[in-house]
């Protein structure tokens, strides 16, 4: 394995950049996924979206709304 100049400094700088860009430290960002993976009361609850240790709405589920969003995304990609 090659040694990086500065040791772990790069890793710490990346963590600091993450906190500045997203407003959360790596530890805070990992809190909900770790909680969801370890909490026995969530066993078997798949396909859900969690943030800040709470289930959140993951977005539209209406087929017509989803189709409209897909058409809009496709048109934006074609324009680009």
C-alpha positions in Angstrom: 0.0 0.0 0.0 1.3 3.4 -0.9 1.6 6.1 1.8 -0.2 9.3 1.1 1.6 12.6 1.8 0.1 14.1 4.9 -1.2 10.8 6.3 -4.9 11.1 7.2 -5.0 14.8 6.5 -6.8 14.2 3.2 -9.6 12.2 4.9 -10.1 14.9 7.5 -10.2 17.6 4.8 -12.8 15.6 2.9 -14.9 15.3 6.1 -14.7 19.0 6.7 -15.7 19.7 3.1 -18.7 17.4 3.4 -19.8 19.2 6.6 -19.4 22.6 4.9 -21.3 21.6 1.8 -24.1 19.6 3.3 -24.2 21.2 6.8 -23.6 17.9 8.6 -20.6 16.1 9.9 -19.9 12.6 8.6 -21.0 11.3 12.1 -24.3 13.1 11.9 -24.9 12.0 8.3 -24.3 8.4 9.3 -26.6 8.5 12.3 -30.0 7.7 10.6 -28.7 4.9 8.4 -26.9 3.2 11.3 -30.1 3.6 13.5 -32.3 2.2 10.8 -30.0 -0.8 10.3 -29.7 -1.6 14.0 -33.2 -0.8 15.4 -35.1 -4.0 15.9 -38.5 -2.2 15.5 -37.7 -1.5 11.8 -37.0 -5.2 10.9 -38.8 -6.0 7.7 -39.7 -2.4 6.8 -38.0 -2.1 3.5 -38.4 0.4 0.6 -38.9 3.3 3.0 -37.1 6.7 3.3 -35.8 7.8 6.6 -34.2 11.1 7.7 -33.3 12.4 11.2 -34.5 9.0 12.6 -38.0 9.4 11.2 -39.8 8.0 8.2 -40.3 10.7 5.6 -42.4 10.9 2.4 -40.2 9.7 -0.5 -42.1 11.6 -3.1 -45.0 11.1 -5.4 -46.6 7.7 -5.8 -49.4 8.6 -8.2 -48.6 7.0 -11.6 -49.8 10.0 -13.5 -47.5 12.3 -11.5 -44.6 10.0 -11.9 -45.1 9.8 -15.7 -45.3 13.6 -15.9 -42.0 13.9 -14.0 -40.3 11.4 -16.2 -41.5 13.3 -19.3 -40.2 16.5 -17.9 -36.9 15.0 -17.0 -36.6 13.5 -20.5 -37.3 16.9 -22.1 -34.7 18.6 -20.0 -32.1 16.1 -21.0 -33.0 16.4 -24.7 -32.7 20.2 -24.4 -29.2 20.0 -22.8 
